[in-house]
């Protein structure tokens, strides 16, 4: 059983070409992410001020803590995906991750000035984020038919980004109302995080069965039975995700393109230095890119779904990286104030066309019993590749200067795009264990 296109289990099939609604489970998960991101970004917005100005940590100490825990997040995703797939407890594992992140705000509230307690609270937050990401995305991919995954992920990412935009505003509102009381920010963030966990428990259903297309009617019922998701509490058969050639292609392309992504902070820094902008603008630049991402996430997902029958979602994913290449090109041209707007718009287009679209591209190639683990492998591979890309660009900037380093990054991205266009499967990848619809005229 799965949540049908209108958000109700076992809904009657819609006529071909009918507009599909976003599944109720996706909207519920989006609400959870929105509330949780408000909680998370409240802390993220004030944490550098609290640690560096309030507690006296040096920028090097703060950078070490933040970098170490962010790197660990990528590896913890593998654990979260494996635990979710082990017995089909996607909701429980995701809920544990959300709860751990919420409790980390309480840890910051109780830590006082103890560096060890602060480090433990930051570690708990990053661990929670790493644990919940893959099971959450697996729940999204299992909550509706494969042909509308781009739209589902787009809606979720748009709601998630809304929380990321509201979080800093909420933090500064609390600081203004309490005369810079950081403890009040942590307390409000903790309560907001618990609200996200409550929304998950009440409104998000347990992991549904594998997402399929419209039901084929009573005659198709016997064919659908072998593909039913294993009941909770039983151990599904394991099939290593890396054995699937379509998934390997998606993973290789994502890692290759990720290794040529230099990181948002470098782009913002290049804008500030090139135009001699005030340093205070550095904290506002991400809001511009996030706003574009918010506006375009759903349209990008819908466009990717419309092209799914012909080229899968590969075209949208590649075009998103073309937008990133355009941002590099703008930074290489003579800089002017409109350059800032152009770079932020292209960066928002990049994320709208790649973040959720990549999950929608890879999910149908993964069996339901191993989907969370497979998405965790993909997310970890991409995150580690981006870490290498950012480190490589930083080293090139140090050795050659910012302009030669940016030229090298642009050429590397152009080469990666050419290679990825050949690596990515031309047809939409599908789960080989999924049933076929005998009434579908395209079914062999």
Secondary structure, 3 states (H helix, E strand, C coil): CCECCCCCECCCCCCCCCCCCCCHHHHHHHHHHHHHHHHHHHHHHHHHHHHHHHCCCCHHHHHHHHHHHHHHHHHHHHHHHHHHHHHCCHHHHHHHHHHHHHHHHHHHHHHCCCHHHHHHHHHHHHHHHHHHHHHHHHHHHCCCCHHHHHHHHHHHHHHHHHHHHHHHHHHHHHHHHHCCCHHHHHHHHHHHHHHHHHHHHHHCCCCCCCCCCCCCCHHHHHHHHCCCCCCCCCCCCCCCHHHCHHHHHHHHHHHHHHCCCCCHHHHHHHHHHHHCCCHHHHHHHHHHHHHHHHHHHHHHHHHHHHCHHHHCCHHHHHHHHHHHHHHHHHHHCCCCHHHHHHHHHHHHHHHHHHHHHHHHHHHCCCCHHHHHHHHHHHHHHHHHHHHHHHHHHHHHHHHHCHHHHHHHHHHHHHHHHHHHHHHCCCCCCCCCCCCCCCCCCCCC
